[in-house]
Each structure stands twice: as structure tokens, then as C-alpha cells.
Amino acid sequence: MPANESVAWNDLQSHAYYMSQSHISTLFREETDRFSLYTFEQNKFLLDLSKQRITEETLALLIKLAEEKGLQQWIQKLFDGDHVNDSEDRPALHTALRTPADRILSINDKNIIDEVHSNLSRMEEIVERIHSGQWRGFTGHSIDTVVNIGVGGSDLGPFMACKALAENQADTAKSLKIHFVSSMDGSQLAELLSELNPARTLFVISSKSFTTIDTLANAQTAKEWLKKSSYAASEETLISRHFIGVSANPDKVCEWGIPKSNQLEFWDWTGGRYSMWSTIGLPIALKLGMSGFREFLNGAHEMDEHFRNAAFSENLPVLLAMAGIWNINFLNINAHAILPYDGRLSHIPAYLEQLEMESNGKSVDRQGNNVDYKTCPILWGEVGTNAQHAFYQLLHQGTEAVMCDFIVAARRYHDTNNPELQHQHQLNLANCLAQSRILALGDSVLEGAESAPAFKRYKGNQPCTTIMLDELNPFSFGQLIALYEHKVFVQSVIWDINPFDQWGVELGKKVATSLLDALGTERKQPDFDSSTNGLINRITERGE
Ligand SMILES: O=P(O)(O)OC[C@H]1O[C@H](O)[C@H](O)[C@@H](O)[C@@H]1O
């Protein structure tokens, strides 16, 4: 039965008809204790939904829809390792990557939790060898720079986490520089190589498939750069001293030339965009040290246990997901802004763009039918205080309804004796609260606003969520990302789509390969559409 043919869905549609006339400012006038009614907490992690266009009836109907869709059973399937990724016939067990060692999860008669932890130990060995200076380059000098080469799920997560948790850097990592290279055009690598010392640089080639052309092209450029700057050393020495391969496809890594001794593995039951908890997280472990990385895993595991066991009425991922379903499928809001009020979280929008849009950007349900209801919205974002001077004009006075996630840490710089920074944090908090207040309540917050000219009016009624951490640290960051992962899964269950595959990214790769020939030296007369042919001819003319 299509997702939008159910009793609860119909009830929500009639409720939406009634609610579509309401304004959040009216809801606050009618329910003065909205904050206590619509705020939910889990271990110092606060989710405030009171600035959403919801009432208790809305939440009750949304929870009924989740129950009707068998959400609890689907959660069980996810954690038990059922093949929830049906188009690739695989489990999706990112939760296993952060499960404590004393647990058991049997997959094909093997306890994969043992494997997860032996892998973490292997990663720990490498982290310690690099931190202690035992990992030496071809000149015998210790490594002082690590460059992670990867794209998508093999880049966005580790990149985001290393930025978010830079202040939690391990003492043993203080002298280690960590860089990330992902873009296929070589621009990031070219710029970086010009300032790196080949003798002290270690490349981590991160790729689940180890077939991604972006990553292999960057890896090849890095290898040639090393060979040119170390004519004495053999290729074998160079690779064994300056390359680590992280992949779920060890044969391909060997084929590229990286020996098993320099490989870290993970499994095909880990989705790329869910993989930073695995050995793909090596850069994070190098930044935080293994104890920091384990704290990160523990935070996510804590959210896993909450998601698995808490009643839907107080289950943070379920409530966040269903508030989204309400906005998207019943209030017809298809734009979602991610607004971290913390410069450390500057990369979380890019990460969530992949997590959400590559997971739920689907229009075919699990039965293979085209859906006739909305799924994943357009998601984008920026550090909130910067975005205030960029696209907030549209959020406040544009014609688009946009749901907004404000993400902020209540405490910061409290352990620094720096009153200026502490003041800047207060400024940041004040702006975070002010912006969500106006976006939701409009200029009803202002005396006499109604007499202002139209171009100075603020209509508000933009649904806002505030996620407040006590502090940003490896544990709370693990909680935060796991919250969004599970939110995405819940929405996929309501929409009856598979969130763990990404067939939509394949055709572009194929067409690009065939176009490469047309651009290459042996170029044949392009035989594509007239626009593509024309552009190829222009490129080749310019190239001559
Ligand atoms: O880790 P890799 O196999 O290199 O894949 C890197 C990325 O590329 C693919 O095309 C998908 O879009 C992503 O889901 C994936 O994370």
C-alpha cells in the first residue's frame, strides 16, 4: 500500500487543513508552556520542537502514522542486520561500528562485533605509530602530515568531524597536520602539494569501492609527485612508507599497489555516507587519538540505544523525523536550512546534504512504484551567523516556506580565561535565539510592527527546530550525527523507500567516461547532443 494511503495519513491531511491557517505566534499565545510541551531531552542533548507548527494532536497523529508504518519493526530489522538495503541485498549496520565489545551480533554465523573491535585495534596501532613518530618516510624522518584522499562518504564525515572536534585534539597529535583532498579536478591537491614535504607526508586513500575515479586520479597524482621527489626510493618503498588504503574492497587496493600491511578494511554492510564510524574515520582517530574516537563512538551508541528503546513520544530521532514529515508531506514545505551556530560545525551542512539527499532523494518505493508524494527536501546550510548576512533575507521576507534546524552548544570557552571569546559566544547565542524567534513568530515579537511599511514586515511562521548540546565534544558530536542518521531512516520508512542505495549517481560516471574519449588526444568526432558536441568542439579548439 502506497505510503500516502493510510488512515493516519488521511487524518493528518484533514488536521493539516485546519492547521494550515494557524501561525506559530498564535500557538505560543494559546499554549504558554509550549517549551516544556515540545522539548525533549536525552543525556544533555536537547531537541526543541516548540517553534514547529505543531500541537499535541499533530504529534499524536504523527506517532500513529509511524506505528501504522511498522516503524518499531523496521528499527529492529536495522539493528538485527536484516537486508534493509534491498536493492543491493545488504544489511546497513553502521550501528554495529559503535557497539561495545561485550555485545554479540551474529551475521552469517560470525560475531561481527568482534571483527569491528579487532579492526579498531588495528587502526589504533597505526594511530600510535604515527603519533609516536615510529612511522617513517622514505628518508627515515617521521610523518608530520597526513592527507586523506577520498570523496563523498569517504571525505565529508572525517572532514566535518576533524573540523568540529579540533579543540579536542589529542596532545600526541599536536604536531600532526591533517588535510583532506576530494575534488576530481586536482585543484585541492595541486595547491597542497606545493607546500608539502614529500619525505614527511602520508597519504590515506579512502574509498569503499576503490573504484571512484576522483579518488584514484588524486591518488595517482600524489604517487607521481612522490616518485618525482624521491628518485632514490623504489615505488614499493614509497608506497609502503607513504600510503595507507582504507576500503571495503581490499583486492582493488592491492591491485593499486598498497600491500595488505598498509590496509585498513571495513565491510560492504557499511554505507559510504554512514562510514566515518569505521576505519574511514582514521583521520578522526589521528586527530582525537583513539580514546577520543571511542568517545565519539560511545556518543553515537548512546543515541542508538535511545532510538531503539525510547517510546516514540519521547524518541528524539523519531520526533525530529516526524516533524519533518509533517512539514514536507502535509504543510508542503520542501526546503530545509541547516544552520549551525558554531564555526566548528561549518561542514555539517555539506555532510547532511549527502546523508539526507543521497539517502532519501528517491522517487521509487520499495515495491518499485513511482511515488506520488514528496520525499527528501532540498537541504542546504551555512554557519548561522554568516548566513544572517547572506540568505536570511529570503528566510525572513522571501516567498518560500523553509524549515530550519538551529544547532548550537550552550557552553563554550568557559574553561578559557578569555572574556572577549566568552562575550563572542554570548553574542552567538543571542543571535541564534533571536533568529529562530523571529523566523517562527515573525514581527509579532515587536510592538507596533503592524504599522510598518510592507517591506519592513516579517511574516514568520517558518518552522524551526533548535538542537542544543551542553558542550560540543566527541561524545555529544557522536550523539548529534547518529540523531540525523536515524531521523533519515525513520523518514525512509514513512516514505517506503530504501535509504541505503544511490543508483542515481551511476549514469553520470558512465557518460563522463565516454566523454573523456571525445576530449582525449585520440578524440573522435563527438557524437552526442548538439550542446555537448558544441562544447567539446569549443574546448578542443581552445586546447589547440
Ligand atoms: O568510498 P567510495 O567508494 O570511493 O565512494 C565515494 C562516494 O561516491 C559514490 O559515487 C557515492 O555517491 C557516495 O555514496 C560515495 O560515498
The ligand as an SDF file (V2000), in Angstrom:
LIG
                    3D

 16 16  0  0  0  0  0  0  0  0999 V2000
   34.0500    5.4870   -0.9700 O   0  0  0  0  0  0  0  0  0  0  0  0
   33.8790    5.3740   -2.4490 P   0  0  0  0  0  0  0  0  0  0  0  0
   33.5560    4.0180   -2.9220 O   0  0  0  0  0  0  0  0  0  0  0  0
   35.0650    5.9820   -3.1600 O   0  0  0  0  0  0  0  0  0  0  0  0
   32.6160    6.2720   -2.8560 O   0  0  0  0  0  0  0  0  0  0  0  0
   32.5940    7.6440   -2.6110 C   0  0  0  0  0  0  0  0  0  0  0  0
   31.2080    8.1980   -2.8940 C   0  0  0  0  0  0  0  0  0  0  0  0
   30.9390    8.0510   -4.2620 O   0  0  0  0  0  0  0  0  0  0  0  0
   29.7480    7.4690   -4.6920 C   0  0  0  0  0  0  0  0  0  0  0  0
   29.5910    7.8850   -6.0150 O   0  0  0  0  0  0  0  0  0  0  0  0
   28.5160    7.8100   -3.9040 C   0  0  0  0  0  0  0  0  0  0  0  0
   27.9150    8.9530   -4.3990 O   0  0  0  0  0  0  0  0  0  0  0  0
   28.7820    8.0430   -2.4440 C   0  0  0  0  0  0  0  0  0  0  0  0
   27.7990    7.3970   -1.7070 O   0  0  0  0  0  0  0  0  0  0  0  0
   30.1450    7.5760   -2.0170 C   0  0  0  0  0  0  0  0  0  0  0  0
   30.3490    7.9040   -0.6920 O   0  0  0  0  0  0  0  0  0  0  0  0
  1  2  2  0
  2  3  1  0
  2  4  1  0
  2  5  1  0
  5  6  1  0
  6  7  1  0
  7  8  1  0
  7 15  1  0
  8  9  1  0
  9 10  1  0
  9 11  1  0
 11 12  1  0
 11 13  1  0
 13 14  1  0
 13 15  1  0
 15 16  1  0
M  END
$$$$
